[in-house]
Amino acid sequence: MGSAAQRAAFEELRERLRAGTVPGKRERLASAILPLDEALGGGFPTGTLTTLEGPALGHWALAARLLAQATRRGLAAVIDSGALYPPDLAAAGVVLERLLVVSANAPLITARAADALLRSRTCSVIALDAPPLRSMLWTRLAALAHKSNVLLLVVTPQPSCELAAIAEMRLRCEHVKGEELHLRIRHESVRVRCIR
Amino acid sequence: MHTLTSLPSLLLCVLADAEQSASLWEAMLDALDDVSPLVDDARTGLAYLDMRGMPGEPHEWMAHVRTCLAPFAAPLSIGAAADKFTAYAAARRSGDTICSPGDEARFLAPLSIDLLDIDERLRERLRMLGVTTLGDLARLPHGPFVRRFGVQAAQWHAAARGEDRTPFLPRAQRIVIEAASFGEGRVEEEAQLFFALRLVLARLCADLERCGRRIGALELTLELEDGTECRSEIPVASPSAQEKVLGDIVRAKLTGATFPCAIVGLRVRAMQTEEGGEEMPIFPTVDADPRSVAVLLARLEALTGETPQRARTRAAHALERRFWYEPWKL
């Protein structure tokens, strides 16, 4: 096989990895933000550990959109470290009656609560602020998310190396001016860049 | 020729002189079960006991009532008679008063009409007519009296003559469903405890199924080797009688719990029982299986020490007052 053919094969493989799809099986959860859903091929894939990163304030706004979609048809959960503001969730369309709020103020308790929620398979989306955990725990949570077909959303300004390595999809929210592609989240122009 | 005679029925009226809370009164009614199985809870602070067929004499029954209610330290008045109104009138007199069957009219005659449940305005009208005692009222002609004062006057007239026919309505007996295991060895490991628990829960759920009931909570009592007891009430998110669901919930509660010494006894009691079997909604409002949610809530409570919560919002000026949390329920 010539080098041109090799390059073409590698390029095709890279595109497939970038798309991040398992042929034919993955469901998608739409965020109701059209450009974002189009860029992601229909929405956020379920059964994945997805991170919302970056210094911008759009993380929880985006998570609230996904929680709103999830609570429309079933239960969702948030593991709260004390920063949750329910009126904003309600304004984003989250059905609060179907949202479990689990208080956890220590990393290990957060991990165990996430573990219990994933194993129960009762919630379609689980959102949490990223605690500092070892890669073993992140691997376990990612595997459980995949097995339970649950979207595990981890919100963090800057992910740890372990989390960055384990996450199947990473979205970075940044404040940008004058960009071609911009999305309005909470009345601010932000750019959502899909890293993986 | 044989003559059928019925045993004379005697009612005890127990009147608690001081204000009682509802929960305290319930406890007092439960204590009165020891005197007679038929207890009519007329209102908080007033109960009637049907002593038909009970051995002993009225003064012995009254002493027994005082003994049973002594722990509550409530001032009591007790009366005995063949009908409810006369027993009530006897209780309103000082001392333990007994009115013999057949003597009701003579017993009631000198008593004031204030004993009857009559509107103040009507009572004043009767006084103006010279009717101040039950004897005066009993002597009034029945027909004109009822026509003048209405249908309820017939009941007053009958009560004043000692012929009160108000029915005796016994309160429903509480069913206590529990299962226990004692004296079958010591338990020092979690696996042994869960095994014993499974057996006890199986018996409890079989009893619930027979009664056609389900429960909203479990009371779990563990007796330790040093004689102490650990008791806890475990709520069930969605009332159930399924052994697996209740077992998972109790296991979630006990996982990781430690005790100072070995466990030698185990009791599980059904609480918040209600009629009905397993709830199966035809059109479920949420996708999640209620049983899985119930087990999840128990696990999360065991892990975090707090019940998972549901947020609520309201209009307010201050940001922090625009929301609050309440325990999450299905």
Chai-1 contact restraints between the chains, C-beta under 6 A:
chainA,res_idxA,chainB,res_idxB,connection_type,confidence,min_distance_angstrom,max_distance_angstrom,comment,restraint_id
A,G74,B,V286,contact,1.0,0.0,6.0,A-B,restraint_1
A,G74,B,D287,contact,1.0,0.0,6.0,A-B,restraint_2
A,L75,B,V286,contact,1.0,0.0,6.0,A-B,restraint_3
A,L75,B,A288,contact,1.0,0.0,6.0,A-B,restraint_4
A,P86,B,A311,contact,1.0,0.0,6.0,A-B,restraint_5
A,P86,B,T313,contact,1.0,0.0,6.0,A-B,restraint_6
A,P86,B,F323,contact,1.0,0.0,6.0,A-B,restraint_7
A,P87,B,T313,contact,1.0,0.0,6.0,A-B,restraint_8
A,P87,B,R322,contact,1.0,0.0,6.0,A-B,restraint_9
A,P87,B,F323,contact,1.0,0.0,6.0,A-B,restraint_10
A,A90,B,T313,contact,1.0,0.0,6.0,A-B,restraint_11
A,L96,B,A311,contact,1.0,0.0,6.0,A-B,restraint_12
A,L100,B,P308,contact,1.0,0.0,6.0,A-B,restraint_13
A,L100,B,W328,contact,1.0,0.0,6.0,A-B,restraint_14
A,V101,B,Q309,contact,1.0,0.0,6.0,A-B,restraint_15
A,V101,B,A311,contact,1.0,0.0,6.0,A-B,restraint_16
A,V102,B,L300,contact,1.0,0.0,6.0,A-B,restraint_17
A,V102,B,P308,contact,1.0,0.0,6.0,A-B,restraint_18
A,S103,B,E306,contact,1.0,0.0,6.0,A-B,restraint_19
A,A104,B,T304,contact,1.0,0.0,6.0,A-B,restraint_20
A,I109,B,T304,contact,1.0,0.0,6.0,A-B,restraint_21
A,R112,B,L303,contact,1.0,0.0,6.0,A-B,restraint_22
A,A113,B,L303,contact,1.0,0.0,6.0,A-B,restraint_23
A,A116,B,R299,contact,1.0,0.0,6.0,A-B,restraint_24
A,A116,B,L300,contact,1.0,0.0,6.0,A-B,restraint_25
A,S120,B,S292,contact,1.0,0.0,6.0,A-B,restraint_26
A,S120,B,L296,contact,1.0,0.0,6.0,A-B,restraint_27
A,T122,B,A288,contact,1.0,0.0,6.0,A-B,restraint_28
A,T122,B,S292,contact,1.0,0.0,6.0,A-B,restraint_29
A,T122,B,V293,contact,1.0,0.0,6.0,A-B,restraint_30
A,T122,B,L296,contact,1.0,0.0,6.0,A-B,restraint_31
